[in-house]
């Protein structure tokens, strides 16, 4: 449901990011994480680095050995080399060399939740890897494109072609939203609100002017503590998505949610959990927007998170009686939310989204 809400104020941007460059993790068992990433569709480069097939970036994921299992942060690619110094001056940091495949330089800073966020530029681009799933023509009503040719896709990893977006939970939604818009020029594509019209979930895209860009590269959810909700990746076809699901099941990984289609962003999705339980998404057919697309304002509802497919997993639907909210709120369990906002959030996530669902 669309709501009447004040337009999100976009602060003047320090720089305009050109892409989501990479994500970084610490793992006590990096070998187990490496097995997941390869089964998920990344290509191992050695040294804890993994690349995607198609975006030309030299790497997309780094896994370092650490004393805890943690999401360390992400990086955005700069549009221009001079943006590195502009960004460094704005955040009070300096330029450093990237000790990673392809090299390049970066500026490091920290977001309001404590995650390290980098702006990178100058890495030597890698050649794209061809699609191992060999996409085929698709027939339709009155449309005979594939003739005398069968479809026999193999059970194999769904090839990851690029990082799509990162979704973070933050205890201070407004400050974090403004921080990413200001530092990287992100544009709010859609924002979901509680009954008091306070924002709780936002989807932010890159500002590429007239060049279409993904519906969102970052999403933020208000919550009690900072944490990674998921990393999203784009694969090639519905068959890659489906056969990739079979491959991950064959390898014993934990399925989380899907296959279905989101409402905001429109992606056909499938979610999995890695070796420590962090969520990863495969998707195809996401929305693309230019700078002209206006921000959408919507009331938060469970049913507004997907259009078809299974209901949200139980872990995404708090099994929490409304009468327990005051005590949890008093203990800081809802971050900076007011008691009315916390109540509104739980009510929205508990309300049956379809007549046949509980």
C-alpha atoms as one frame of an Amber mdcrd trajectory, in Angstrom:
protein
   0.000   0.000   0.000   1.369   3.417  -0.977   1.546   5.904   1.890   1.639
   9.668   2.043   5.076  10.324   3.482   7.557  13.141   3.312  10.062  12.612
   0.476  13.406  11.279   1.669  15.887  14.150   1.793  19.026  13.368  -0.203
  22.107  15.165   1.122  24.673  16.517  -1.313  26.899  13.643  -2.380  30.642
  13.531  -1.777  31.099  11.181  -4.766  28.846   9.041  -6.954  29.707   5.342
  -6.716  29.745   3.401  -9.982  29.237  -0.158  -8.692  29.323  -2.459  -5.703
  32.887  -3.742  -5.909  33.357  -6.431  -3.269  32.416  -7.808   0.152  34.741
  -9.100   2.886  34.317 -11.754   5.573  36.234 -13.206   8.495  35.866 -16.947
   9.018  37.275 -19.342  11.605  37.002 -22.072   8.957  37.784 -20.354   5.649
  37.956 -23.688   3.812  34.301 -24.405   4.566  33.368 -20.920   3.374  35.391
 -21.470   0.210  33.476 -24.664  -0.534  30.189 -22.811  -0.159  31.229 -19.926
  -2.397  32.342 -22.257  -5.191  29.156 -24.320  -4.892  27.213 -21.044  -4.955
  28.798 -20.067  -8.284  31.895 -17.982  -7.569  35.337 -18.813  -8.991  38.172
 -19.348  -6.496  41.329 -17.343  -7.219  43.406 -18.487  -4.255  44.522 -16.457
  -1.272  40.962 -16.145  -0.005  39.709 -14.259  -3.085  36.755 -15.205  -5.294
  35.530 -13.606  -8.481  32.275 -13.485 -10.411  31.934 -14.627 -14.000  30.757
 -11.610 -15.866  31.312  -8.178 -14.428  34.991  -7.750 -15.325  36.005  -6.919
 -11.748  39.100  -8.867 -10.658  37.398 -10.184  -7.516  34.119  -9.951  -5.608
  34.564 -11.728  -2.258  37.463 -11.946   0.178  37.547 -14.413   3.066  40.226
 -13.950   5.718  41.054 -16.283   8.576  39.914 -14.781  11.867  39.018 -15.563
  15.454  35.322 -14.941  14.766  32.820 -15.390  11.963  31.932 -11.884  10.840
  30.968  -9.648   7.956  33.802  -7.128   7.693  32.382  -4.687   5.171  32.004
  -3.822   1.513  33.432  -1.559  -1.173  32.055   0.687  -3.883  33.870   1.444
  -7.128  34.581   5.107  -7.879  33.568   6.694 -11.173  36.837   8.607 -11.553
  40.333   8.380 -10.136  40.113  11.904  -8.728  37.117  10.824  -6.634  39.488
   8.880  -4.372  41.185  12.053  -3.136  37.881  13.912  -2.858  36.536  11.067
  -0.748  39.717  10.820   1.342  39.548  14.520   2.173  35.868  14.243   3.110
  36.315  11.318   5.516  39.734  12.335   6.865  41.516   9.272   5.511  44.280
   8.523   3.019  44.781   6.532  -0.160  46.257   3.056   0.194  47.180   0.306
  -2.243  44.863  -2.687  -2.526  46.741  -5.903  -1.786  44.369  -7.975  -3.889
  44.008  -9.420  -7.407  44.158  -6.624  -9.953  45.698  -4.129  -7.535  44.286
  -0.632  -7.502  43.915   1.880  -4.684  41.292   2.517  -2.048  40.123   4.839
   0.695  38.811   3.225   3.865  36.224   4.610   6.243  33.661   3.250   8.738
  29.873   3.501   8.501  27.609   4.303  11.502  27.285   0.585  12.286  31.040
   0.048  12.487  31.527  -1.733   9.161  34.557  -0.821   7.055  33.450   0.653
   3.736  35.929   1.312   0.933  35.959   3.394  -2.209  38.170   1.696  -4.796
  39.563   2.553  -8.213  42.249   1.475 -10.657  42.211  -2.304 -10.414  43.122
  -4.137 -13.584  39.875  -5.502 -14.970  39.578  -9.241 -15.607  38.111 -10.766
 -18.737  34.569 -12.010 -18.318  34.072 -15.761 -18.072  31.593 -17.284 -20.496
  28.339 -18.605 -19.095  28.828 -22.333 -18.395  25.056 -22.867 -18.402  24.816
 -22.002 -22.142  21.585 -19.965 -22.170  19.132 -21.216 -24.778  16.224 -19.654
 -26.702  12.852 -19.770 -24.941   9.615 -20.661 -26.690   6.295 -19.020 -25.902
   2.661 -18.879 -27.071   2.835 -18.626 -30.846   6.600 -18.197 -30.651   8.711
 -21.105 -31.944  12.277 -19.943 -31.375  13.807 -23.208 -30.167  12.942 -25.862
 -32.783  14.260 -29.442 -32.889  16.412 -28.590 -29.899  15.782 -29.889 -26.378
  16.602 -28.369 -22.993  18.774 -30.572 -20.797  20.502 -28.303 -18.282  22.990
 -30.010 -15.998  22.949 -29.835 -12.214  25.751 -27.363 -11.576  26.443 -24.170
  -9.636  24.431 -21.145 -10.777  27.177 -18.910 -12.175  27.434 -15.631 -10.299
  27.879 -12.786 -12.782  28.089  -9.881 -10.365  27.366  -8.723  -6.853  23.879
  -7.251  -6.850  23.367  -5.730  -3.415  24.074  -5.906   0.293  21.324  -5.727
   2.927  22.242  -4.480   6.401  20.333  -4.157   9.636  21.110  -1.001  11.576
  19.994   0.318  14.978  20.036   3.874  13.595  18.190   3.800  10.296  18.054
   7.512   9.553  21.718   8.238  10.275  22.884   5.214   8.295  20.623   6.028
   5.357  21.880   9.598   5.212  25.496   8.432   5.564  25.358   6.175   2.490
  23.439   8.718   0.421  25.934  11.444   1.321  29.150   9.440   0.926  28.274
   7.480  -2.232  25.439   9.398  -3.887  22.895   6.622  -3.460  19.263   7.309
  -4.371  16.310   5.866  -2.407  14.272   3.833  -4.891  11.633   2.541  -2.472
  11.127   3.141   1.248   8.751   1.217   3.494   7.145   2.845   6.522   5.516
   1.963   9.830   2.014   3.209  10.722   3.475   6.407  12.228   5.124   7.029
   8.815   8.648   6.503  10.147  10.890   4.697   7.623  12.037   1.204   8.526
  13.227  -0.444   5.283  14.926   1.370   2.431  16.231   0.294  -0.986  18.965
   2.503  -2.478  20.355   2.512  -6.012  23.425   4.024  -7.619  23.143   7.399
  -9.323  24.289   6.649 -12.884  22.310   9.448 -14.516  20.558   8.210 -17.662
  22.311   4.838 -17.502  19.972   2.193 -16.044  21.127   0.694 -12.753  19.810
  -1.978 -10.406  16.727  -1.178  -8.304  19.010  -1.302  -5.263  22.677  -1.828
  -4.488  22.154  -1.334  -0.754  19.135  -1.997   1.458  18.803  -0.999   5.112
  16.457  -2.354   7.776  15.994  -0.754  11.192  16.737  -3.232  13.971  18.237
  -3.784  17.379  21.856  -4.370  16.401  24.089  -4.041  13.337  24.243  -7.198
  11.280  24.431  -8.467   7.737  21.075  -9.697   6.445  22.240 -10.983   3.074
  24.488 -10.590   0.058  22.744 -10.780  -3.313  24.225 -11.976  -6.603  22.940
 -12.020 -10.166  22.912 -15.210 -12.207  21.863 -15.690 -15.827  18.620 -17.632
 -16.353  15.735 -19.291 -14.520  17.328 -22.652 -15.326  20.625 -21.542 -13.810
  18.668 -20.498 -10.712  16.803 -23.816 -10.517  19.716 -26.114 -11.358  21.912
 -24.122  -8.985  19.372 -24.816  -6.246  19.603 -28.531  -6.968  23.402 -28.402
  -6.883  23.462 -26.645  -3.507  20.991 -29.184  -2.110  23.145 -32.008  -3.467
  26.154 -30.556  -1.662  24.253 -30.402   1.631  23.931 -26.629   2.053  20.956
 -25.110   3.865  18.167 -23.640   1.753  16.522 -20.539   3.224  13.818 -19.059
   0.964  12.643 -19.333  -2.628  12.187 -19.678  -5.471   9.878 -16.659  -5.649
   9.585 -13.118  -6.952  10.091  -9.981  -4.890   7.673  -7.057  -5.115  10.125
  -4.163  -4.659  12.893  -4.845  -7.154  10.930  -7.609  -8.935  13.803 -10.115
  -8.746  13.135 -13.832  -9.067  15.087 -15.025  -6.036  16.514 -18.015  -4.201
  18.221 -17.710  -0.787  20.819 -19.964   0.837  22.858 -20.038   4.046  26.635
 -20.309   3.984  28.913 -22.284   6.292  28.116 -20.116   9.349  24.518 -19.214
   8.537  24.868 -15.922   6.675  22.362 -15.514   3.833  23.229 -15.356   0.120
  20.789 -14.705  -2.710  20.769 -15.718  -6.359  18.482 -13.588  -8.518  17.493
 -12.920 -12.109  15.297 -10.316 -13.826  15.655  -7.395 -11.421  14.277  -3.912
 -12.109  16.565  -1.304 -13.667  16.104   2.438 -13.068  17.573   5.715 -14.276
  17.840   8.918 -12.255  14.305   9.853 -13.400  12.555   7.116 -11.405  10.791
   8.673  -8.377  11.116   7.330  -4.849   8.247   5.035  -3.884   6.742   5.200
  -0.380   4.934   2.108   0.941   3.481   0.785   4.162   5.589  -2.078   5.538
   3.851  -5.422   5.299   4.979  -9.008   5.186   3.109  -9.557   1.963   4.833
  -6.579   0.352   8.175  -8.383   0.393   7.279 -10.907  -2.311   4.586 -11.446
  -4.956   4.684 -15.239  -5.380   6.458 -18.181  -3.816   6.536 -19.480  -0.275
   5.882 -17.236   2.718   8.831 -15.677   4.532  10.867 -18.172   6.583   9.918
 -18.336  10.257  13.178 -16.629  11.266  12.081 -13.549   9.300   8.704 -13.501
  11.063   9.327 -12.843  14.761   7.439 -15.347  16.924   6.897 -12.625  19.478
   3.653 -11.767  21.255   2.766  -8.102  21.110   2.593  -7.946  24.907   6.320
  -8.839  25.075   7.370  -5.798  23.039   7.572  -3.300  25.950  10.067  -5.402
  27.932  12.225  -6.109  24.875  12.098  -2.447  23.906  13.131  -1.373  27.418
  16.131  -3.710  27.176  17.251  -2.058  23.917  16.125  -4.874  21.667  14.674
  -2.550  19.028  17.559  -0.104  18.691  16.427   3.495  18.326  12.783   2.587
  17.556  10.112   4.051  19.796   7.756   1.664  21.537   5.028   2.503  19.004
   7.394   1.816  16.117   8.501  -1.507  17.611   4.877  -2.536  18.085   3.999
  -1.480  14.540   6.896  -3.496  13.137   5.933  -6.698  14.939   2.277  -6.275
  13.961   3.248  -5.776  10.300   5.411  -8.904  10.233   2.815 -11.061  12.014
  -0.164 -10.064   9.873  -1.101 -12.854   7.387  -0.126 -11.583   3.916  -2.416
 -13.943   1.990  -5.776 -15.429   2.924  -4.377 -18.985   2.928  -1.289 -18.219
   5.044  -1.040 -18.179   8.809
